[in-house]
Amino acid sequence: MSSLTRGEVTRIADLARLALTDDEVDLFTKQLGDILGYVEQIRGLDTTGVAPTAHVLNRPIERADVPAPTLARAEALTTAPDAAPEAGLFKVPRVL
């Protein structure tokens, strides 16, 4: 079992600008503690002789970078949920 505390979960939530209720802090303390416990179990495995891999298939999955025709701007804008065709732009929600 991890030694993750309620205070650490509250601090992490503050850093992420999350407002958590006491029940949520309790829940996340347990859930995050369980996740850290699983990581510790994995760390305990003997991986001697196992080559590090970046993919489960142990080989890169790549495709050739071949230029291909794209949609015309007008055609792309016709399927956009909120577009400004007169300006030739897609409208997206503001992200702050």
C-alpha positions as CSV (number, residue, x, y, z in Angstrom):
1,M,0.0,0.0,0.0
2,S,1.3,3.4,-0.9
3,S,1.9,6.1,1.7
4,L,0.1,8.7,-0.3
5,T,-1.6,11.1,2.1
6,R,-4.7,13.3,1.9
7,G,-2.5,16.3,2.1
8,E,-0.5,15.2,-1.0
9,V,-3.7,14.7,-2.9
10,T,-5.0,18.1,-1.8
11,R,-1.7,19.7,-2.9
12,I,-1.8,18.0,-6.3
13,A,-5.4,19.1,-6.7
14,D,-4.4,22.7,-5.9
15,L,-1.6,22.6,-8.4
16,A,-4.1,21.3,-11.0
17,R,-6.5,24.0,-9.9
18,L,-9.1,21.4,-9.0
19,A,-11.7,22.0,-6.2
20,L,-12.3,18.6,-4.5
21,T,-14.8,17.8,-1.9
22,D,-13.7,15.8,1.2
23,D,-15.3,12.7,-0.3
24,E,-13.4,13.2,-3.5
25,V,-10.1,13.7,-1.7
26,D,-10.7,10.4,0.2
27,L,-11.6,8.6,-3.1
28,F,-8.6,9.9,-5.0
29,T,-6.3,9.2,-2.1
30,K,-7.3,5.6,-2.3
31,Q,-7.3,5.3,-6.1
32,L,-4.0,7.1,-6.6
33,G,-2.5,5.1,-3.7
34,D,-3.7,1.9,-5.5
35,I,-2.1,3.0,-8.8
36,L,1.2,3.8,-7.0
37,G,1.0,0.3,-5.4
38,Y,0.6,-1.3,-8.8
39,V,3.6,0.6,-10.1
40,E,5.7,-0.7,-7.1
41,Q,4.6,-4.2,-8.0
42,I,5.8,-3.7,-11.6
43,R,9.1,-2.2,-10.3
44,G,9.6,-5.4,-8.4
45,L,9.6,-7.6,-11.5
46,D,12.9,-9.1,-12.6
47,T,13.5,-7.7,-16.1
48,T,17.0,-9.0,-16.5
49,G,17.6,-9.9,-20.1
50,V,14.5,-8.1,-21.3
51,A,15.4,-5.5,-23.9
52,P,13.7,-2.1,-23.5
53,T,11.0,-1.5,-26.1
54,A,9.1,1.5,-27.2
55,H,6.3,-0.6,-28.7
56,V,4.8,-3.9,-27.8
57,L,5.8,-5.3,-31.2
58,N,9.4,-4.4,-30.5
59,R,9.8,-2.7,-33.9
60,P,8.9,0.7,-35.1
61,I,5.6,1.2,-36.8
62,E,6.2,3.7,-39.5
63,R,4.8,4.7,-42.8
64,A,6.3,6.6,-45.7
65,D,5.7,10.3,-45.5
66,V,4.1,10.7,-48.9
67,P,2.4,13.9,-49.9
68,A,-1.3,13.4,-50.8
69,P,-4.0,15.7,-52.0
70,T,-5.9,17.6,-49.3
71,L,-9.5,18.7,-49.1
72,A,-10.2,22.1,-50.7
73,R,-10.8,24.7,-48.0
74,A,-14.4,25.3,-49.1
75,E,-15.2,21.6,-48.9
76,A,-13.7,21.2,-45.5
77,L,-15.7,24.2,-44.2
78,T,-18.9,22.7,-45.5
79,T,-18.6,19.9,-43.0
80,A,-17.4,22.0,-40.0
81,P,-20.0,22.4,-37.2
82,D,-19.3,26.1,-36.7
83,A,-17.4,27.7,-39.6
84,A,-16.9,31.2,-41.0
85,P,-16.8,30.4,-44.7
86,E,-16.6,34.0,-45.6
87,A,-13.4,34.3,-43.7
88,G,-12.2,30.8,-44.7
89,L,-11.8,29.8,-41.0
90,F,-13.0,27.2,-38.6
91,K,-14.5,28.5,-35.4
92,V,-13.4,26.7,-32.2
93,P,-14.2,27.2,-28.5
94,R,-11.9,29.7,-26.7
95,V,-9.2,27.9,-24.8
96,L,-7.6,29.8,-21.9
